[in-house]
Amino acid sequence: MGDVERRIEALEAKLAYGDTPREHNPERERLIEELKALRPAFEEKMAAEEARGDSRRRRTLEELEEVVRRRTRGL
């Protein structure tokens, strides 16, 4: 399981069991499932790029993860 996927699940658990009740959102769930389905192809492409010495995709993912971390801290 990837790091981003673990974070998504942790966030979902926090929303499900946290202090603030959340409304059931089927659209959000659909989007999360779509992202999870795309993850293997993304990781394969990223690994091939890394093998060629191109780390732009990995750095972009790290930046995105940091933005998500900052935003979720405010929940």
C-alpha positions as semicolon CSV with decimal commas, in nm:
position;residue;x (nm);y (nm);z (nm)
1;M;0,000;0,000;0,000
2;G;0,139;0,338;-0,095
3;D;0,207;0,626;0,137
4;V;-0,061;0,845;-0,021
5;E;-0,315;0,565;0,002
6;R;-0,238;0,518;0,373
7;R;-0,284;0,890;0,429
8;I;-0,615;0,890;0,243
9;E;-0,737;0,603;0,459
10;A;-0,615;0,777;0,775
11;L;-0,799;1,092;0,674
12;E;-1,113;0,893;0,600
13;A;-1,089;0,728;0,942
14;K;-1,040;1,064;1,109
15;L;-1,345;1,200;0,931
16;A;-1,547;0,890;1,017
17;Y;-1,450;0,874;1,384
18;G;-1,334;1,228;1,459
19;D;-1,507;1,501;1,655
20;T;-1,675;1,660;1,354
21;P;-1,956;1,458;1,196
22;R;-1,926;1,438;0,817
23;E;-2,198;1,396;0,563
24;H;-2,187;1,090;0,337
25;N;-2,052;1,208;0,002
26;P;-2,078;0,952;-0,280
27;E;-1,897;1,180;-0,526
28;R;-1,598;1,206;-0,293
29;E;-1,592;0,830;-0,250
30;R;-1,608;0,782;-0,629
31;L;-1,315;1,017;-0,682
32;I;-1,107;0,843;-0,416
33;E;-1,174;0,505;-0,579
34;E;-1,074;0,643;-0,920
35;L;-0,749;0,776;-0,777
36;K;-0,674;0,444;-0,611
37;A;-0,733;0,264;-0,943
38;L;-0,489;0,497;-1,120
39;R;-0,215;0,453;-0,860
40;P;-0,043;0,136;-1,001
41;A;-0,001;0,285;-1,350
42;F;0,126;0,609;-1,198
43;E;0,382;0,428;-0,981
44;E;0,502;0,222;-1,278
45;K;0,550;0,533;-1,490
46;M;0,723;0,712;-1,203
47;A;0,963;0,420;-1,151
48;A;1,054;0,416;-1,521
49;E;1,120;0,790;-1,514
50;E;1,329;0,757;-1,198
51;A;1,535;0,483;-1,365
52;R;1,612;0,729;-1,646
53;G;1,716;0,991;-1,388
54;D;1,402;1,204;-1,419
55;S;1,264;1,273;-1,071
56;R;1,019;1,553;-1,158
57;R;0,710;1,334;-1,107
58;R;0,832;1,213;-0,764
59;R;0,912;1,569;-0,654
60;T;0,570;1,687;-0,772
61;L;0,403;1,405;-0,578
62;E;0,600;1,498;-0,267
63;E;0,489;1,861;-0,304
64;L;0,127;1,751;-0,344
65;E;0,150;1,530;-0,036
66;E;0,284;1,825;0,164
67;V;-0,007;2,044;0,053
68;V;-0,251;1,770;0,157
69;R;-0,076;1,738;0,496
70;R;-0,101;2,111;0,557
71;R;-0,467;2,122;0,459
72;T;-0,567;1,819;0,664
73;R;-0,404;1,957;0,977
74;G;-0,667;2,230;0,971
75;L;-0,957;1,984;0,982
